[in-house]
Amino acid sequence: MSAIITIDGPGGSGKGTVTCLVAKQLGFRCLDSGALYRILALDSIKNGIALDNADLISKSASSLDVEFFNGKVLLKGEDVTDAIRGEDIGEAASKIAIYSLVRDELLHFQKSFAVAPGLVADGRDMGTQVFPQAELKIYLTASAEERAKRRHKQLIAAGQGGSLRALVKDIQARDQRDIGRETAPLRPAEDSILIDSTGMTIEEVVQKIVNLWHKAP
Ligand code: C5P
């Protein structure tokens, strides 16, 4: 049996970093489900598959050759860790993520990450669809401006740059697509705990979640 913590929320809320740090502290495995959608989007682009071709994309999803190894993401053995992090790939990921055919194919793969002693999983629908049985569900958010500032910093650090104002717009557009879609829309699970990380450090958020876990029934 695997204990499960889910951390859902909009893009740029710090979920990825927080998830891995919480998992590390608790000795759990971590799942970055957004990376799966990003990998699939990258794979589709590389293979010239249109992002609205749900049939073909779901076929690729059913045989996705991906490995998470030592902090690296390998697609068919190729290191795509940095390639999947661009804003363009995030945007493409949110386009293919609207299709239930695609989401259904990824479901089984995501569930397979739940191994003892535990898993911390981050995404949009971890607490609502993939792991509704999770013992602790967090909905992590921050204002669009704060999230854009964080992304901007990450992009600058990765030598990619970009305008802050354009990033706020991109983030708002992606929020709308994730919240407004019919299949597995982004929304807090009814039994989730809301954490607004605006003005909080990563360490503060991690500690808060670890404390909640120790208090969880
Ligand atoms: O979290 P990240 O920004 O890497 O996710 C990229 C996109 O993948 C999101 O905007 C969302 O549309 C999609 N996604 C999803 N369900 C998840 C994780 C990500 O639909 N569980």
Residues whose N, C-alpha, C, O or C-beta is under 5 A from the ligand:
A	BS01	C5P	G11 S33 G34 A35 Y37 G90 A93 S94 A97 D122 G123 R124 D125 R174 D178
